[in-house]
Amino acid sequence: MPSVILIAHNLRSTLNVGALLRTAEGLGVEKVYLTGYTPYPSVHGDTRLPHIARKLTARIHKTALGAEDFVRWEHRSSIGPLLAALQHSGYRIAALEQDPRAIRLPAYRPPEKVALVVGREIEGVEPEVLAQCDDIIEIPMAGKKESFNVSAAAAMVLYQFIYPHESA
């Protein structure tokens, strides 16, 4: 089974964060990084105001349904050093984004160590973050809408990363 990491960068929705944590736990993702201004559950030594940490934790729990207690996750304020460290550790960084350089998901063959970056719900992954990624992947769209919800899209990609032969 490949080693898969999920990085959720600059998401605003606690519901999306909870859904991502639940999906990551269900698929056996090695670790989830919540970076930038992405909300995250309470942690030991939390520096946020207690009422804010409690409120965000409760909102995340609505969709995570306890998965936040089982999946390994960590908050990082900056994504750049994290991407560099993962690359140094042998991970290939793949961003999920619509881009002229993107590889269509069915054609992408994930390596044994891969980190998936998903970004802002409306604007997507920032250009400066894309520049640090090794690959850009996009999910082909058959309908009239231009994109999927970030948590739904991440679930599709993570499933294909973890079970590549079964979904090919």
C-alpha positions in Angstrom: 0.0 0.0 0.0 1.4 3.4 -0.9 2.2 6.1 1.7 -0.3 8.9 1.2 -0.4 12.2 3.0 -3.1 14.8 2.6 -2.5 18.6 2.9 -5.5 20.9 3.2 -4.3 24.4 2.6 -6.2 27.6 3.3 -9.7 26.0 3.5 -12.4 28.0 5.3 -15.1 25.4 5.9 -15.0 23.4 9.1 -17.4 21.0 7.4 -14.9 20.4 4.6 -12.1 19.8 7.2 -14.2 17.3 9.1 -15.1 15.5 5.9 -11.5 15.4 4.8 -10.4 14.0 8.2 -13.1 11.3 8.1 -12.2 10.3 4.5 -8.5 10.2 5.4 -9.2 8.0 8.4 -11.4 5.7 6.4 -8.9 5.3 3.6 -5.9 4.9 5.9 -4.1 8.1 4.9 -0.8 8.2 6.8 -1.2 11.8 8.0 -3.2 15.0 7.3 -1.7 18.4 7.5 -4.0 21.4 8.0 -2.1 24.4 6.8 -2.4 28.1 6.5 -5.7 29.4 7.8 -7.4 26.0 7.6 -9.4 25.5 10.8 -8.3 22.6 13.0 -9.5 20.8 16.2 -8.2 21.6 19.6 -4.7 20.5 20.4 -2.6 20.2 23.6 -1.1 23.7 24.3 -3.5 25.4 21.9 -2.7 29.1 21.6 -6.2 30.1 20.3 -8.7 31.6 22.6 -10.5 28.6 24.3 -14.0 29.5 23.1 -12.7 29.7 19.5 -10.9 26.4 19.7 -14.0 24.8 21.2 -16.3 26.2 18.6 -14.1 25.1 15.7 -13.6 21.7 17.2 -17.3 21.2 17.5 -18.0 22.3 13.9 -15.3 20.0 12.6 -16.6 17.1 14.7 -20.1 17.4 12.9 -18.7 15.8 9.8 -15.5 14.1 11.1 -17.7 12.1 13.6 -14.7 11.3 15.8 -12.2 10.6 12.9 -10.2 13.5 14.2 -9.3 11.4 17.2 -8.0 8.4 15.0 -6.3 9.9 12.0 -2.9 11.5 12.6 -3.1 15.2 11.8 -1.1 18.3 12.4 -1.6 22.1 11.9 1.2 24.1 10.2 0.9 27.8 9.6 3.1 27.7 6.6 3.0 25.2 3.7 6.3 26.0 1.9 8.6 24.4 4.5 6.3 21.4 4.8 6.4 20.7 1.1 10.2 21.0 1.0 10.5 18.7 4.0 8.2 16.1 2.4 10.1 16.3 -0.9 13.3 15.8 1.0 11.8 12.7 2.6 11.0 11.2 -0.8 7.4 12.3 -1.3 6.1 13.5 -4.6 3.8 16.5 -4.2 0.6 16.4 -6.3 -1.8 19.4 -6.3 -5.4 18.9 -7.2 -6.2 21.8 -9.5 -7.6 22.7 -12.8 -4.6 23.9 -14.8 -3.4 23.7 -18.4 -0.4 21.6 -17.1 -2.6 19.2 -15.2 -2.7 15.4 -15.7 -6.1 13.9 -15.8 -6.7 11.7 -12.8 -7.4 8.5 -14.7 -3.9 8.8 -16.4 -2.0 9.6 -13.2 0.0 6.8 -11.6 0.9 7.8 -8.0 4.3 6.9 -6.7 4.8 4.9 -3.5 5.1 8.1 -1.5 2.7 10.9 -2.5 1.3 14.0 -0.8 -1.9 15.4 -2.1 -2.5 19.2 -1.8 -6.0 20.6 -1.9 -6.7 24.3 -1.7 -9.2 27.0 -1.2 -12.9 26.1 -1.9 -13.5 28.7 -4.6 -10.1 29.9 -5.8 -8.2 26.6 -5.6 -4.5 26.1 -4.9 -2.5 29.4 -5.0 0.0 29.7 -7.9 3.0 30.0 -5.5 2.0 26.7 -4.0 1.5 25.1 -7.4 5.0 26.1 -8.3 6.4 24.0 -5.4 4.4 20.9 -6.5 5.9 18.1 -8.6 2.6 17.3 -10.3 -0.8 18.8 -10.9 -3.8 16.6 -11.2 -7.4 17.4 -12.3 -10.6 15.4 -12.3 -12.3 15.4 -15.6 -15.8 16.9 -15.4 -18.7 15.5 -17.4 -21.4 17.9 -16.2 -22.0 21.6 -16.5 -20.4 22.6 -13.2 -16.7 23.5 -13.4 -15.6 21.7 -10.2 -16.4 19.3 -7.3 -16.5 20.2 -3.7 -13.0 20.0 -2.2 -13.8 17.2 0.2 -15.5 15.1 -2.6 -12.7 15.8 -5.0 -10.1 14.8 -2.5 -11.9 11.6 -1.7 -11.9 10.6 -5.4 -8.2 11.2 -5.7 -7.2 9.6 -2.4 -9.2 6.5 -3.3 -7.4 6.2 -6.6 -4.0 6.8 -4.9 -4.6 4.1 -2.3 -6.4 1.6 -4.6 -4.8 2.3 -8.0 -5.3 -1.1 -9.6 -8.9 -1.5 -8.4 -10.0 1.9 -9.8 -8.1 1.7 -13.1 
